[in-house]
Amino acid sequence: MSIQGLLLEVRVTGCRKLRDTEFFSRQDPYVIVEYANTKLRTRTCTDGGRNPSFDEKFHIPLIEGLRELSINVWNSNTINTDDFIGSCRVPLNKVLTSGYDDASWPLQTRHMK
């Protein structure tokens, strides 16, 4: 079955137990979902801390042969550049066979922790 052109609904609900990049205040996380040349960003969860909530939905047209999403989580900073919190790759196998995938995926830092 070809997936070319089918729409994938991606819902970013939130994060749990994020690595904290702030020393004095609560971090302001946001999530970037990447698929092929598509890059989608959630709103920033101001003072979201280690357990931000987003509940945002995106629709992405699928491309044959490309069966994973890339997820990056960042902490928004006003003065300095944003801090990288972690990333992961989400395989689309289950969603393509079952119609949904409501699993959670662990993030890795740049140092693979």
C-alpha positions as CSV (number, residue, x, y, z in Angstrom):
1,M,0.0,0.0,0.0
2,S,1.4,3.4,-1.0
3,I,1.4,6.1,1.7
4,Q,2.2,8.9,-0.8
5,G,-0.1,11.9,-0.1
6,L,-2.0,10.4,2.8
7,L,-2.4,12.8,5.7
8,L,-0.7,12.0,9.0
9,E,-2.3,13.6,12.1
10,V,0.3,14.3,14.8
11,R,-0.7,15.4,18.2
12,V,1.9,16.7,20.6
13,T,0.3,16.3,24.0
14,G,3.2,17.2,26.3
15,C,6.4,16.0,27.9
16,R,7.3,14.4,31.2
17,K,10.5,14.6,33.3
18,L,12.4,16.8,30.8
19,R,16.0,17.6,31.5
20,D,16.0,21.1,33.1
21,T,18.2,23.6,31.4
22,E,17.4,26.6,33.7
23,F,19.2,27.4,37.0
24,F,17.0,30.2,38.5
25,S,13.6,29.9,36.8
26,R,11.3,27.4,35.1
27,Q,12.1,26.6,31.6
28,D,9.8,27.5,28.6
29,P,9.8,24.4,26.4
30,Y,8.6,24.0,22.8
31,V,8.6,21.0,20.4
32,I,9.7,20.9,16.7
33,V,8.3,18.0,14.6
34,E,10.2,17.4,11.4
35,Y,9.2,15.2,8.4
36,A,11.0,15.5,5.1
37,N,11.1,19.3,4.4
38,T,8.2,20.0,6.8
39,K,9.1,21.6,10.1
40,L,6.3,22.3,12.5
41,R,6.6,24.0,15.9
42,T,4.3,24.0,18.9
43,R,3.7,27.2,20.9
44,T,6.1,27.8,23.8
45,C,4.8,26.5,27.1
46,T,5.8,29.5,29.3
47,D,6.9,28.3,32.7
48,G,6.2,24.7,31.6
49,G,9.2,23.4,33.5
50,R,9.9,19.7,33.3
51,N,6.3,18.7,32.5
52,P,4.9,21.0,29.8
53,S,1.5,20.5,28.2
54,F,0.9,21.4,24.6
55,D,-2.1,19.5,23.1
56,E,-1.4,20.7,19.6
57,K,-2.4,18.9,16.4
58,F,-0.6,19.0,13.0
59,H,-1.4,17.4,9.6
60,I,1.5,16.3,7.5
61,P,1.3,14.8,4.0
62,L,3.2,11.5,3.9
63,I,5.9,10.6,1.4
64,E,6.5,7.1,0.2
65,G,9.7,5.6,1.6
66,L,10.0,8.1,4.5
67,R,8.6,6.4,7.6
68,E,9.8,8.3,10.7
69,L,9.4,11.7,12.4
70,S,12.2,13.6,14.1
71,I,11.2,15.3,17.3
72,N,13.3,18.1,19.0
73,V,12.5,19.7,22.3
74,W,14.0,23.2,23.1
75,N,13.9,25.7,25.9
76,S,13.0,29.2,24.7
77,N,15.3,31.9,25.9
78,T,14.7,35.7,25.6
79,I,18.3,36.9,25.6
80,N,20.5,33.9,24.7
81,T,20.0,31.3,22.0
82,D,17.5,28.6,22.9
83,D,18.7,25.5,24.8
84,F,18.5,22.1,23.3
85,I,16.7,19.7,25.8
86,G,16.6,16.5,23.7
87,S,15.5,14.7,20.6
88,C,14.2,11.4,19.3
89,R,13.0,9.6,16.2
90,V,9.5,8.2,16.0
91,P,9.0,5.3,13.6
92,L,5.6,5.4,11.8
93,N,5.3,1.6,11.4
94,K,2.6,1.2,14.1
95,V,0.5,4.1,13.0
96,L,0.6,2.9,9.4
97,T,-0.5,-0.6,10.3
98,S,-2.9,0.1,13.3
99,G,-4.1,3.6,12.4
100,Y,-2.7,5.2,15.5
101,D,0.3,5.1,17.9
102,D,-0.1,6.7,21.4
103,A,3.2,5.6,22.8
104,S,5.7,7.9,24.5
105,W,9.3,8.2,23.3
106,P,12.4,8.9,25.5
107,L,14.5,11.9,24.4
108,Q,18.3,11.8,24.1
109,T,20.6,14.7,24.7
110,R,23.4,15.5,22.4
111,H,25.6,13.3,24.6
112,M,23.2,10.3,24.1
113,K,22.0,10.4,27.7
